[in-house]
């Protein structure tokens, strides 16, 4: 399922500089907040990144970290009361502040989104084929017959058997995996240059999940589209993305080549996420959870937002939020003052378990020796 990583994934980016010219999507200082009765909820804070054609970016983090809100801001799908600041350039066009009519021309055509729950995203009273045709006709002046042919062609491309018959069926007649494939078909029917996949494998079994990921990979390779994977599953990120972007409390805390981030994390939060994953080799041992809960996004305290939960926190961490700095070269960045000291939590836990096991073995040996000595005295 893993694919060859593209050379573009190693391109260094200065996120403090203006937009990158060769990037398909260039985001700078994106801030998203929602007015509430309790105060202003700052869901996304100072997010900057670039995404090039053909590249796959994995965005990971706990619920409430700002992953989906960032994507919805790019698509222009947030409520009218939302306050959005910053700059988002897509294919040379500024998306922030763009009129709705112009956004609709890009949405579904230049940028498409695969939503989390296909059962609630598909209209239950219309056939799957009709819904796909509607998405295609919205951006293409074609006849009904041409639209139907395109629908059948796209359903076949995403691996749905008997696409001509399936196009006449309703969403409830599809299995969970097939509904997700239909959502992918709806996203790619206009051959967008950027696909945003928001938890595309949620609630699917492992076999279907692998099939869905392979479908997305094949579509990306055929069209050279860029993909943003939003997920909690680090296994998905490792298998299908070029770069990993870890978000916490609405901002990016670590980003870099995916295997480098997962192998040598330079942010304690990333190390905690890796350490909390169940492992087949660790059957019978305790997981290493991240203590505490994410902070409130209404009144964010000064300093590092992860400090109250961090096993490395020191007094200086509470003074100001650390900047996103280069680590291990310019393509791997971390928001930690002590990134050189970060180690994988699961590795630390394994060392502690080994030391504890060694101590227990020594104590057991000492008890056996004492027992043997007492028997000698009795004799």
N, C-alpha and C positions, 0 to 999 in steps of 0.2 A: 504494500500500500504506500510505502514511502517513495518519494520521487526525488530525482536529482535536484539539488538546490541550485538556483540560478546565480550567476556571477553578480547580478545586480544587487543581490542581498548583502554583498560586502561593501557597497558604496558608502563612504562616509558622508554624513550630513551634518551641517552646522545648523542646529535648530534655533539658534539665536539670530541667524541671518534671515534676509528676506526669502521669499518663496524660491524653491529649487526649480530651475528652468526645465529640467528633463523629467520632473515628477508628474505623473498623471493626476495625483491628488496631493496637494500641499496644504497642510493645516498649521496655522501659527496663532498661538495664544488664544485658543478657543475657551471661552467661559460661558457656561449655561447655568442660569439660576431661575428658581420658581418662587414667586411671592406666595406666602401662606399666612394664615392668621397668627402663627407662632413666630414668623420672621422669614427672612429670605434664605431659601435652601439653595446653596451653591453646589449643584450636582456635578459640574465639570469645571476644573480650575486649570488654567494655563497649559492646555494640552497642545503640543506641537509634534507633528510627524510628517513624513513623506511616504508616498506609496507609488511605485513605478509600475508601468504596464508589465503584465506577466508575473508580478510578484505576489506572494501570499503572506499576509500579516496576521498573526494570531494575537488577539486581545484577551487577556485573562485577568481574573480578579474575583473577589467575593461579590455577592449580590449587593447592589447599592454603590459599587465602586465607580460608576459612571460610564460603563462600557456601552450599554444600549442607548443611553441618552446622547452620547457622542455621535453614534450612528444616526439616530433620529434627527439630530441637529443638521447633519450633512444632507439628509434627505428632505429637510424642511417639513417634517411631520410633527413638530411639537406644537402645543397650544399657542394661541395668539398672545396669551399673557406672559409667555416665556421671555426672559431677557437673555439675548445672545450677543456676545461680543467676540471680537477677534476676526480672523480672516481665513477663509477656506477657498482655495483656488482648485477648480476641477477643469482639466483640459484648457487652461488659460482663462477660465471664466470665474469671476467672484460669485460665490453662492450666498454669502451672508448679505442680506438686504436685497437679493434678487426678487423682482416681482413674481407673484404666484404663477402668472401665465407662462413666464419663461422657465420657472422651476418645473412646471408640469411637463414641459418639452424634454427636460433632462431626466426627470424621475421616471423610471421604468424603461428608459431608452439609453441614456448615457450611464446612469447609476440605477441598479436594481437591488432589491432587498428580499431575502428569504427569511420570513418571520418564524418565531419559535414554534407556534402551535398551528399546524396546517388545518386542523379540524375547525378552528375558530377563524382562520384566515380565509378559508374558501366559503363561498356562499352556498348554503345547503339546498336552495331552491332552483339553482341553475346547474346545468351539466358542466363537467370539467372543461369540455371542449369549448363551450360558449364563453366561459370565463377567460380561457387562454386567448381565444379569438378577439375578445374585447380588448385585452391588453395589446394585442398586435395591431388591430385596426386603429387604436388610439394614436399610433405613431406612424402608420403607413396607410397610404391611400390605395387600398386594394379591394378586390371583389370578395364576396363571401366565399366563393369556391377557392380562391387563392389563400384566403385566411384559414380555411379548413385544411388545406394541404399543408400549410405551414404548421398548424397545430399538430397534425398527425406526424409530421417530420420531427417536430421538437419532442413530442412524447416518446417517439422511437429512440431519439438521441439520448434521452435520460433513462432508457432501459425499461420502459413500460411495455409489456407484451400486448399484442393485438391492439395497437394504438387507435385504429379506426373505430373499433368497438368500444374501447375504453373512453374515447372522447365523447360518446353519447351517454355515458353513465354519470351518476351524481356522486358527490364526495363520500356519502355514507356507504357506497358500494366499493370503495377503495379500502385496502388495508392501510395501517399506519405508515408503513414504508412507502407504499404507492402514493399516498397523499403527499408525503414529503417530496417525492419525485415530481409530482404535479406542481408543487410550489416552486421547485427548482426550474421546471419547464416554463412556468409563468415568468420567472425572473430572467431567464436567458433567451426567451423567444425573440426579443428585439436585439439580441447580440450586444448587450451593454459592455462598456469598457471597464466598469467596476461593479463587482458583485459583493454585497454585504450579507454575510450569512450569520444571522443571529441565532445561536444555539441550534444549528440545523439538524443535530442528531439527538435532541432531547427526547426522552421517553421511548427511544428505539432500542431494540435488543442489539447485541454486539454484532451479529451477522449482518443485519440490515444497516447498522451504522457504518460498517466497513464498505458496504455497497454504495451507500450515499456518498461517502467521502471519495471513493473511486470515481463515481460519476462526476463529481465536482472537479476532481483533478483532470479527468479526461476532457471536460468542457473547457477548462482553463487552458490546457495545452493546445487545444484546437483553435481557440479564439485569441489567445494571448491576453486574456482579461486579467485584471488585478482582482484579488479576493481579500476581503477582511473577514476573518473568522472570529466571532465573538463566542467564547465558550468558557466553561468552568473546567473542562477536561484537558489536563496537560498532555495526556496521551494523544489526543487529536492534534494539539498544537505541535507536538514533536513529530508527528507522522506527516502532516500535510502543509506546514508553513515554512517560510524562509526565515522570518523574524518573529520574535515574541515581544509583546509589549504588555507589561504588568501594570495594572492600575489599582490604586488604593485611595479611598477618600476623595475621589473625583480627579485625581491627577496621575500622571505617569511616574512610577517609582523605579522602574528598570526597563530597559529595552536593549535589544541586540540580536545577533544571530541566534536562532532558536536553540541549537544544541549547545552553544557556548553558555547561554543563560541557564539552561537546565543542568548542565554539567558543573558549571562554576558560577552559581548565583552570587551577585555582589550587593544584594539588598536583603536584609533579614526577613522581610515579608515574603519574598520569592523563595527563600530557603525554607520558610515555614510552610508554604503551599506544597513544596516538593516533599517535605517531611511528613505531611498529613495524608499522603496517598497510601492506601493499603498495598502491600507488596506480597507476592506469593512466597518469597523467601523469608518473610517475617511472620509466618503463621504461628500463632501462639504468643506473639509479643504485642505490646501495647502500641497504638499509633502515637504519633507526636503531634498533638493538636496545637493550634495557635491560641493562646489564652485570650480571654476578654472578647470584646465586640468592637466593630468599627465605630468611629466617633460620629457624633451628630454633625450634620453638614449645615446647621443653622448658625451656630456660633463656634467656628473652628478656632481652637486655641492656638497660640503661637508655638512655633517649634515644629518638630517632626510629628506628623499625625499618627505615625505608627509607634512612637516612643512608649506610650502606656502599655503596649503589648509586646514590646521588643525585649529579647533576652540580652541585648547588647547596650541598652539605653544608658546614657550618662547625663549629667547635668547640662552639658552644652547642647544636647539634643533638644532641650526645651526652650532654647533661646530664640531660634529662628528656623524656618523650614529650609532644609539643605537644598542647594541647587542640583540640577541634573548634570552630573559631571562625567567626563570620559573615564572609563576604566578598561583595562586590557586593550587599549587602543581606542580610536575615535568612533568605532561602530558599536561599542558596548558602553551604555551609559547607566548610571545608578544615582539615586537620590539618597545617599548615605554618607555621612562624614567618615565612617570607619569601614568603608567597603573592603579594604585590604584584609580585614580581620574576619569577614563573613565566611562561614563554612556551612555546608549543607547540614541542616538540623538532623536529618535521618542518619547522616554519617556520625555526627556527635552522639546521637542516641545509641547507635550500634557500638561505638567505642565504650560508652558507659556500660552497656549491657555486657560487653566482653570483659570489662574490668570487674563488674559485679560477679560474673560467672567464675572468673579466676579466683576472686576472694572466697566465694562459696566452695570452690574445689579445694582451696587451701584449708579452709575451716573443716571441711569433711575429712580431709587427709589427717589433720591434726586430731580430730575426734577418733578416727580409726587407730592412730598411733597410741592415743591415750588409752583406748579400750584394750588394745593388744598389750600395753604395758601393765595394766591392771590385772589382766589374766595371767601374765607371767608371775606377778607378785602372789596371786592366789595359789598358783602351783607350788 
